[in-house]
Each structure stands twice: as structure tokens, then as C-alpha cells.
Amino acid sequence: MGGRPIGDGRPYGAAEAVSTALRAALDAARDQTRLPLVLGLPAHMVIAGLAGLAPLHEAMRMSGRRPREVIITVEGEIAPGDRKGLLVGLDGLRTIGHLVALGGVGTEYLPLDLAADARPYLLVLSPELVAQAADDPGRAAVGEAVAALARGLGAHVLAPGITSKPQLARVRGWGVRLAQGPLLTPGPGGRVHVPLPVPEEQPAAAQLGPRVQELLMPAVTLPAEAGAEEAAEAFRSEPSISSVILVDEYQRPRGSLDRSRFMLAIAGRYGYALHGGKAALRLADPPRTVPKTTPAIAAMQVAGRGGERVYDDLVVIDEVGRCMGILRVSDLIRETAFMNQPR
């Protein structure tokens, strides 16, 4: 996930100054990645509704960022009287197309039933909690409880500020699959070294494995009407992505572009002449979708029916068919291999 949270919760200042700061954060991450940017906003901006969010909308317009490319993270404590305003503000952001998140979870004041009502795409752990969890069993128990809560809500968890392998091992032990921090900064070659976790024993009852929503990764999406050149630029700008999902205005998947097949078509003889100025959807395959509650074993069966597309990413969808993210078959294979190891 690209970018970093901003917004320190200070009293709302001049709209122009806030807009400039937001635009600077959006522009700074623009050339780094096409993965979703996590952008922190003070809670009072969201609670203020249209007036409070005007600087965000202006910064998005000026930077050329699309709402689906930005996960809005609400930061700062929320007073009981602000609950309704916050929920209305989050619904407004979702309507525009943003994914929404709650930040500082574990140390900020956040009633658990508010997390359920907010229906967040992401819960962002408090950096202080992550920093202390590797050495403090009590803090680790809080982090594990947050991860369990997120699974029950159908949300993801992001662990920021990862600086050491023990911290990474701890959060992965909770089932957290999204992380940021100095340990995960790309090296000179642009690659990130991620230490693999040691397989843990799984309960005998988990015969079918975890639900796919626990394994999915953020998807890189483009509008269904995007051109082939725009899709090629998305692949070139982020070497780690394996697919681009073409979605309609409601975020429902309409096509799946596999990196290898798409880039071969574009890079081949006369490739740009044939496809460069035309719709990317012409080169897309039908998306292979799985509901978010699908068990890992059942998802493996879907992947196995793909024929020549057996290793293509699966698209995880919610109850109304919207794209939640992608599921890499390599992760499924690893997960099911761990399930079958002798105990």
C-alpha cells in the first residue's frame, strides 16, 4: 500500500492550507505506486461533512487522483456526541468511491460497536501498539483482539511502523497481512524482503481453511473504459502487481488483465499499433470472482478450473459484487500447504 497517513488532529485551519497539504501528500505518492494510498484525516474534518471535506475534494481534483485510489483513514478520538456525524461523513466518502478506515486502533478512544457501525474497509493499528507488542504480552493481546474483531467485521488490518522482524512476526501471528514501516522499505533494486512466517498449528476444525477475505491483497483497479496505454502504465509503474482489475462505476469487476499476457500483447510486434489507442477491456479476461466468505479450499477449486488461467489472480467480491481485492493463487497454495503439514 502506497503513501503514508497524514493529518495530526489539530484544529481545522484555513481551507487553502489544508488543501495544499493534502495535495502535497497525494502528489508525493503519485509516482511511487498505483496501489491504494492510505491518507489520514482528522476525525473533525469528516464529522464536519461537506464543508470539512472540501479541502480533500479540491486536493483530489488538483492532483488527478481518483477516489478509489485513496483509502481515507479517520484519526483522532471521537466524542460520543460526534458519532452520528462521523457515520454520515463516512457514508458520504463511500458514496464518492473512497474506501474508509479507522486509525489509531488500540490506543485511541473507539467504542467497539462504533467500529461495527462504521463498516470500515480497514482498521489501522496504533503505531505505539505495534511498537510495544513484540515485548509486551498485554499489548500483544490487544492487537490480537483487534485482528479478531476485524475478521468478524469483514475488514482488513494494517500494521504501521514495522521496524524489526520480531514486530513483523508478531503481527503476522495475529493474521495481519498489510504492513508499513522501515523494515519493508524497498531496497536498491526496488524489491522488498519480507521474512516468511513459521507455520503455526491450526485447529482440526479448520478443515477448509480461512476465509479468502483474510488472505486478499489490495487490487489495482482502473475504470472499465480505460485505455490499453493507461493499463500498461499501471503495470510499468508498479513491478510487484500481477493484475489490473477493470471495474464499473460501482466498483464491480468487469475484466481482469493478467500482467504476463497483457504485456506480451502490448510489447509484441505491432502491439502498440493494434492495442495502444484502444480499450484495455479488449485484452481482458472475464474476472474469476469468489465471495469474501469463501474458504481457502473452495477457492483453490475455483482456481483449478481455470485451465491456462490457473495461476491468474482471483477477485474477491462483497455481498453486492464490488471488488474488495485480489487473491493470489500462490498465497492459497501456501495456506493450504500449511494446513496439511503434520501436527
N, C-alpha and C positions, 0 to 999 in steps of 0.2 A: 504494500500500500504506500503510495507516494505521499510526500509532504509531511507536515508536522502540525499539531494543534497550535492555534493562536488564540488570543483573547484572554485577558487576565482578570476579568470580572470587575474592573474598575468602573466607576460611574460613567454613564453614557456621555461622551463628549460631542464635539462638533461632528456632524454627519460627514462632512467632507474629509476630515482627518481619519475617521473610521473607515470610510470607503477607500481611501488611499492605502491604509494599512492592509485591508483585506485584498485589494488588488495586487499589492506587492507580494503577498503570500501566494496568491493564485499564479502570478506571473513567474515567481521563483521556481515553482514546481512544474510549470508547463512543459519545459523541455526535458525534464528528468524522467517522466514516466507517463504512460497512459492509464495506469492503474488508478483506482479512485483515490482522491486526495482527502485526507482527514483534516477538516477545518474546524477549529474550536471557536464557539461563540459564547459570550457571557449569557447566562440564562435570562437576564433582564431584557436583552435585545429580542429574544424570541417571545417573551411574555408581552412585550410592547406591541406585537402584531405587525401590521403593515408599516407603521411609522418606524418601529425599531429595526425592521429588516430592510428598509430602503437602502442603507449603505451596502448591504450584501448584494442586493439585486443590481445596484449600479456597478459594483466591482465585478460581478459576473458578466455583465454586459460589456464592460470595457475590456476585460481580459479575454473574452471569447470562450470562456469555459461554459460547458453545458451542465445543467443541474445534476444529471445522472453521473457526472464525473466527480462530484463532491459529496462527501459524507459530512453532514453538519452535526458536530458534537456539542451538546449543551453542557456548559461547565459552570461551576459555582453552586452554592447552596440555594435551595428552593424553599421559600416560606410557604406554610400551609395555605395562606390566602392566595398564593400565585398559582396554585395547582391547575385550576380551570384554564387560566390564560396560557399556561405552558402547553397544555394538551391541545388547545385550539391552534396555537402557533405551530406546533409540530405537525398537526394535520395540514396546515397551510403549506408547510415546506414539502410534505409528501405529495400534495396535490401538484405542486410545481414540478416535481420529479426528483427531488433530493432524497437520499437515504438519510435517516436520522439516527443519532446515537446519544447516549448519556455518558458523560465523562466523570472522572474522579471517583468511580465506584469503589467503595471500600473504605473511604475516609470522608467524603462529602456527605452532607445530610441528604439522604434519598430514601424515602419510605419504600418498602418492597412492593406494596400494592401500586404505587405510582409507576414503578418500572413496568409492571404488568399493563397498566392502563396506557402508558406511552407507546407500547408496541415498538420498541427500538429495533433497528436492524443490527445494532452493535452496542455492546457495553464496553466502555474503555476503563480498565482498571486504573486506580490511582498509582502514579509513578512511585509514590512513597511506599505503598503497599507492596509493589513488585520488588522494590529495593530491599525491603526488610524480610520478605517471605522466605528467602533462601536460608536464613539463620534463625528465624523466629517461628516456632510451630504454631503459635496463636495467630499470627498474621497469615501464615500459610493456610490455616483452617478457614479464615475469612475469604481468601482468594479462591479456595476450592469451592466454598459455598456459593460465591458469585458465579463461578463457571457452571455449577449445577443449576442455579437459577436461570442462567441464560439458556441452557439446553431446554429447560421446561418452557421457556418463553419463545423458543424457536429463533433466538438471537445468537450472534457471534460474540466472541470476547477478544479484545485487543489488549495485549500487554505492552505498554510503552516503557522506554528507558532501560532496555535489557543491556547490561554491561558485562555479564560474565556467564560462563557455561552453567554454573550451578543455578543461576536465576532462570536461564532458559530451560534447563531440565525440570525445574520446579513447576513452571507454568505449563510446560508440555504434559507433565504428570496430571495436571488438572483437566487436560483435554483442550487447552487453548492452542489454536493453530495460527493466530495472527499476532505478530510481534513487531516492535520497532526498537531501535536503540543502537548504540555504538558497536556492539558485538556483531550486528547484522549489516553494517555499512559495507557497500560493495568495495572489493579490492581494486588494484590497478587494472585488472582485466575486465572489470565490470561485473564480476561474479561474487556471490555471497556464499560463504561457507557456513552451513548450518549443521551442527553436530546432530547425528541421528540419536533418537531416544532409545533407551534399553527397553525391550518389550516387557510389559507387565502382565501378570496373570489376569485372566478375565473370568468373570463368574460363569459357571456352567450354564446358567440360564441365558447367557448372551449368545445363543446358537446362531443367530442370524446377523450378529454384528451390530455396530452402532448405526443410527440413522444417518443418511447422507448429509443432512444439514450440519452434522458435526465434523464432516470431512471436507466440505466445499471450500473453494477459494474464490476471491473476488473475480468477477468476469470483466473483461474489457469489452465494452459494447459500443456499437455505432447505430445510427438510425438505419432502418431497413432500406431507405432510399440513398444511402451513402454511396459514393463512387468507389471504384476499384483503387484509384490512386490514394484516396483517403485511408482505405484499409491497409494498403501497402505501407503507408507512412506509419500507421499504428504498429505494425509488425517491426518495422525498421527501428522505431524509437524505443522499443522495449523488447530486447532479445529473449527475455525469460518467458514471454507469453506464448502459449501453444495454440490459442484460438482467439478469434474475434466473433462475438455473437451479435447478429443483426436483430434489432428489436423494433417493435412498432411504438406508437406514441404512448401506449400503456405499459411499456417495458415487457411485452410478451415476445418471446423469441420467434423470429421468422426465418432465420437462416444461420448456419454455422460455417465459419471459414476456418479450415484447418491450415496451420502455418505452412506445412510442407507442400501440400497440394496447391494452395493458393500462390505461394511464392514461386513454385515451379511454373505455374501457368503464366504468371506475370513476367518472370525472368527468361522464359523460353523465347525462341526465335519468333519475332513479330508479336511477342506477348503484350507489350505496351500498346502497340498499334491496334491490336484486337480488343484489348480489355481496358486500357488505361482510362479512357474517357467515358466508360460505361458503368452501369450499376454493379456494385460488388455482389449483389444478390444473384447475378447470373452465374457466378462461380461458387455460390454457397451450396452446401448440402442441407437437407432438412435437419433441424436440430433434434438430437436424441435427448428427450426430456425424461426426468424422473421426479416425482413429487418429493418434497423435502423430508417426508416421514419414511421414505423407502429404506429398508435395511440394506446393509452393505452387500450381503449375499445376493439379494434380489437385484441390486444394481449391477453386480457382476454378470448376472444372467442377461440383463439388458445389453451390457457391453459386448457380451459374447455373441449376440445375434447380429452384430454389426458387419460381419463379413470382412471386406477390405477396410472398413472403418472401425475395426475392433478396438483400436487404441485412441480413437477420437475422444475428446472431452465430452462428458455428459453435461447437460444443462439442468440444474436443479431449479424447480419452479415452486411457487407457493400455491395457496388454495385457489387463487383466481388466475393461475397460469403465468404470473410475472416471473421474470428471471431473477433468481436470488444469487446466483453464482455458478461456477463450473465445478465439476468433479473430475479429477484426473484419474485415469484408469490405473496409473502406477500407484497412486495412493490407495486405491481399492485393493490392488494386489498385495501391497504391503500390509494393509489392515487385515485381510483375510489370512495372510501367511502367519501373522502373529496369533490369530485365533486358533490356528491349527498346530501351533508348537506344543510339544509335550509339556505337561504340567508336573 
